[in-house]
Amino acid sequence: MYSSIRILSPAPLRKRQNGRFLKNSLGSYPTNPKKYVISCPQCRKSAILILSFRTVVTPNVDTIYTQAWLDLSEEPMIYVVPATDRFFNVQVLDAWTNTAAVLEEPGIYAIVRSGWQGTLPEGVRKIEVPTTTVWTIARIVLSGTEDLPNVYAIQEQMQLMPLSMYTSGSYVPPKGSYVPENDFIPVNKVLAMTPKEFFDTANDLMVLNPPAPEDAALLRRLAALHVGPGETFDESLLGLGGTLRWKMMLLQLKSKLTEQATQYARQMGQWIYYGDPIGDFGTEYTYRTMVALIGLGANTTDIAIYPKTEVDSSGNTLTGKRTYKLHFTSFPPTVDNGFWSVTAYGDDDFLIDNPIGRYCVNDRSGLTPNADGSVDVILSADAPEDTTNWLPIAKGGFHLFLRIYKPDWNTLNNWQAPTVDVR
């Protein structure tokens, strides 16, 4: 139940200005979304997540994001997905951060509330979502700054509008606005709520974004606290010192959730990633809450996995005091327009400053292979003589994320993951 509040908290809002998407939106969470694209103030300010970026930990430097929050209470929304020459998809999430659909084929889609009985124009494909509030995340792969014009061209072909405006053939989006008091980090806002603020907000949101039928057992337990669609939370039920216990619980929340979620961790050589049912959680509430805290909007495993390592092949913690060799016997197997990358992060979970401005290596890096076809990437704080295969790391501690988009699961389970060896 926690994640429903996490994703629907107020945040910086900006309506679209030109009938199409604002560029590079990065995380906005309205409590009362309207029928237009919403994004935060960073829009197109920096299309690549550069060193100074601090909004999201472990930022992805492979893709440009275009996000929208939709309100389906009055009518469906039309989403036009253009044809592209690269990895590009649109994840459609319900208000509980379950993935309702992933739009990968070019075409015209109608995103509708489940049970909608209207008629769609010919050629428009229907995507049903069980909640009124919908979050869409479009991801477009990027190959360096020189590739930005190509990404912008794809974004300019994307369209979003109410069904009635699509059928009329005319749509002028409303003028945008910005509310300074909504300029905050959503998760921090939620964690600062009192118990009554938290549960009353949840109760209000559940009216238009009802829990799934599978949640019935949990709702029966929560009913004693007056938690449920349209309920009013009774704070007195927490007893003496309830607010203090609430604050203590929040301080311990992330570590406890991470510990409990280890049952979903999967091993890939020396790397660990979170497996199913990530991105479509069902009744795995602990797992959903943990992901909401550390990686809201996670993909399902058929779209992407994010293996992580913070140790070398001998099990010792990675440190910039040493030089390592990241050894690939072969690259990660992918299908369709899938791709892979390895990104280094410091102990603070942010990108690492370095003299060549390189934060990851990937399938587009032009790495020099060894004679046997394998590839070695040098991990060091100081630059080697030849920087072609160099991935800079921090002077202190660091860790690596291996992102694999569109993994080929027919061969991935037998694939030999790269090793991190001390040189």
N, C-alpha and C positions, 0 to 999 in steps of 0.2 A: 504493500500500500504506500510505502514511503516514496517509491520512485514516481508515483503519479503526481505527487506534489513537487518533486524535484524538477520535473520537466515542464510544469505548467506555471512556474513562478513568474512574477513580473520581471521584465528586463527591458533594455533599450529597444525602442520601436522606431522603425522608419518605414513608411509606405513606399511602394515603388513609384517612381516619378515618370516613367516613360512607357508604360504598358508592357515592359519586359522585366527580367530579373535584375536586381542590383547585383553587382559583382562581389564574389568572395565573402559572402555573409558568413559570420562565425558565431552562431549561438544566440538566439533570442527566444525568450520564454514567456509569452503573454498569457495573462489569466483570461483575457477576453479577446481572442484573436478575431480580426475582421477578414473580409474577403479581399485580401491583397497580399502581396509579398511583404514580409517583414524581415528586417535585417538590423544588425547592430552598427554602431558608428564606424567600425573599421572598413566598411564596404569599399572595396577596390582601392583602399588606401595602400595596402600592401598585399598584392596577390600571392606572393610566396611568403610562407611563414619564416620570417627572418629572425636573426639572433635576439632582437629586442622583444619578440612576441612572448607575452606572459599570460594570455587569457586562458589557455588550455595547456595542461601538462602533456609531456611527450607529443608535441605537435607533429602532424604528418606533413612532410615536405614533398610528397609525391603527387598530391591531387589538389585541385581547386574546388572548393565547396560552394554551392548555391542552395540556399535554404529558404523554405517558406512555411509559414503556419497558416492553416486553413480552418475556416469555420463552415461546417456543412449543415448548420441548423436550418437554413432557408432553402438552399439548393446545392446541387453538385458543382464541383469546380472542374474546368477543362484544363488539362496539362498537355502541351504539345512537346513531344520529344523528337528532336531532329536526328537525322542520320549523321554519323561521324566516322572518322577514320581511326578511332582509338577507344580505349576503355572509357566507358561513360554509362552510368546508370543512375536511376532515381530510386532511392529507398523511401517507401511510404510506411510511416509508423503511426499506430494509433496512440491514444493519449496515455497508454500504459507502457509505451516503448516496445510493444511487440510489432514485428515487421509484418504488415498486412500484404505487401507486394513489393517487388523490385521491378521497375520498368527498365528493360534493357533493349527492347526493339523500338526502332523509330515508329512514330505513329501518334494518334490523338487519343487521349485517355480521359475518361470521366471518373473522377474520384467521388464516390457517393457514400452516404450513410447506409449501412446495412438495412434492408427492408424498403428502400426507396423504390417506388413503383412507377416513376415517370418514364418517358420515352426519350431515347437518345437518337441523335442524327445518325444516318447511315455511316458506317466506317469508324465510329467512335467506340472504343472498347471500355467496358465498365470495370472499375476497381472498387470493390466494396470494403468499407472500413467500419468496424463496430462502434466507433465513438464519433462524437460531433467534432472534436478537435483532432486535427491531423497535422503531423510534422513530416515534411518532405526534405530529403537531403540528396542533392545531386552531386556526384563526384566525377570529375573529369581529370584524367591523368595529364601531367605536365612534364615536359622534358626541358627544364631550364628556362631562364628568363626570355631567351630568344623565341620560345614557343608560346609566350603569352598572347600575342595577337591571334594565334590559331584558337586558343581557348576562348578568348573574348568573342571570336566569330561564332563559336558554337553557342555561347551564352546568349548572343543576340538573336539566335534562332529559336530559343526556348520561349514558350508563351504560357501564361496562366491567366485565366479569367473565369468569371461565373458562367454557368451554362447558358443563362438567358442572354448574356452579352455575346456569347459565341454564336448562338442561333440568329441573333439580330444583325450580326456582321459589323457591329460598331461598339467599341469599348474605350472609354476615357477613364483611366484609373484616377482615384481620388488623390488630392494633393497630400503630400507627406507631412509629417510632423515629428518632432522630437521632444520628449519629456525628460528633462534632466534628472528628476527624482527617481526615474526608472533606470538610471544608469548604474547598475550594480551587478555583481556576479551572482547568478541565481542560487547556486548551492549555498553560498554564504548567507543570502537572505533567508532561505528556508531554515538553515541551522540556527538562525537568530530568532526564529518564531517562538512564542510561548506555546505550551501544549494546546491551549484553547485556540490560538490563531492557526496553528497547524491543522488541527482536526476539523475546525469549522471550515477552513479553506478546502480541505479534502472533501468534506460533506457537500459543499456547494459544487465542486467540480464533478463529483460523481453523479449529479443529477443529469447532466448532459453527456457524461462519459461513464456510463454504468459499468460496474465490474462484470466480468464474464460469468456465465452460469457456473463454471468450475470454482468460482470464488465463494460459493454459497456457504460452505462450511466455515470459512474464515469470517464472513460477515455475521454469521450467527454468534460467534464468539465476541466480535467487536460491538454487537448490539448492546451489550451490557454497559458499554461506555458511551452509548449514543453516538456511535460512529457508523455512518452509512449514508446513502443518498438522501439529502434533505434533512438529516438529523441536526440537532444542536448539541454540541459536546458539553458534558457536565464536568467541569474541572474539579468539583468537590469530590468526585469519585476517586481521584488520585490520592486523596488523604493528606495528612499533615506532612509537609516537606516534599510534596509531589513535584513542585517546580524544580527544586534542587536535585531530586533524583533524575528528573528529565535532563537537566544540564549535564549531570555526571554520565548519563547514558550516551549523550551525544559525543562527549569527549572520547569515549571508548568505542564508538560505533564502527569507525572505519577498520580498526585493527581486528575487532571481533568478527565483522563481516568477512574480511579477507581470510581469516583463519577458517571460518565455516565454509567458505566457497572453495577451499582447496580440493574438495571432492569433485569439482568440475575441471580441475587442471589436468592437462594431458601432456605427456612427455614426447619430445621429438629430439632424440639425441640429447645434447646438453641443454636444449631449449625447452621452455614450458609455455603453453598457451591455454586459453580457456575455450573449452569445447561446448557442444550442445548441452542445454538448449539456449545458448546465448542468442540474443536478438529476437527470440520468440519463446518467452520464458514460461508460459503457462502458469502453474501454481508454485513455481520455484521462487518464492518471494525473497529469500535471503540472497540468492544469486542476482536477481533483478536489482535489488537495492545496492549491492556491492558494485555492479556495473554502472548504475546511475551515478554513484559517487566518483568513480575513477575513469569511466569511458562511456558517457551517455550517448545513445544512438549507435551502439555497436552493431556491426553486420552479423548476419547468420553465417555459419561456417562454409556454406556453399559459395558465398561471395568473397569472404576474406577471413584469414586467421592472422594472429599477431604474436608469434612466438617471441619470448624474451629470454635473455641470459644475462646474469650478473656475475658469473664465475667462468673460469677457464676450463679446459678439458680435464684438468686435475682436480677440479672442484674448489680452487682458490678464488677468492674475491678479486674481481678485475680492478686494476689500479693503473693510473697513468705513470707510475714509477717504473713500469715495465713496458716492453714492446712485445706485441703479439702478432701472430699470423692467423688471419681468418681464412681457413682453407676450404674451398669448394671443390669437391670431387666432380660435382655437376650442379647446375643451377636448379632452383625449385621448379617442379613441373606445373604448368598452368594450362588452361584451356581458353579458347576464343581469344579475346584481347587482354588476357590476364597479364600481370606483371609482378615483380618482386623488388624489394629494396631492403637494405640494412641501414638503420639510423642509429647514431651514437648520442647518448644523453648523459649529462652530468648527474651528480647525486641529487641535484634539485629538480630533476626530470625535465630540464630544458636543454635546448641546443647548445653546443659547445663552440665557443669563440675560437676561430683559427685563421691563419693568414691567407688561406686560399678560398675561404667562404664555402667550404664543402662540408655538408652535414650528413650526407648519406652516399652510399653507392647502390646502384641498381642495374637493371637489365639494359639501361640506356647509357651507362657510364663509359663504355668503350674500354673495359678492363683488359690488360694484357695477359693472355693465358700462358701457362707453363708448356713445356714441350709435350707433355702427356695430355694436354687439354684441360687440366685442372687450373684453378685460379687461386692465387694467394693475394689477400688484401692486407696491407700493413696497417696495424692499429698502434699508433704512437702519438705522444704529445708533441714531440719534435719532428720536423719534416725530414723524411729520408731524401737522399740525393735525387731519386726519381719519384715524383709524386703522382704518377699515373694511377697507381693502385693504392694510394694512401687515403685512409679515413682517419682524420684527426680525432684524438680523444682528449679528455681532461687531464690536468696534472694530478688531480686526486682520483676519487672513485668515479666509475662510469658504468653504464650498462648498455646493452644493445637490443633493439627490436628488429626482428626479421618479419616484414610484412609480405604476405603472399595473397594477392588478389586473384580470384577465380582459380583456386587450386584444383589440380587434377587429382581427385581423390582415388582414382583407379590406380595411380602409381605413387601417390604421395606417401602412403603408409610404408612403402618399401624403399623410399628415397633416403639417401644418407645425408642428413643435415650437416651444415658446415661446422667445423670445429674451431675453437679459439685456443691456439697453442702459444705458449711462451717461446719467444725466439732466443 
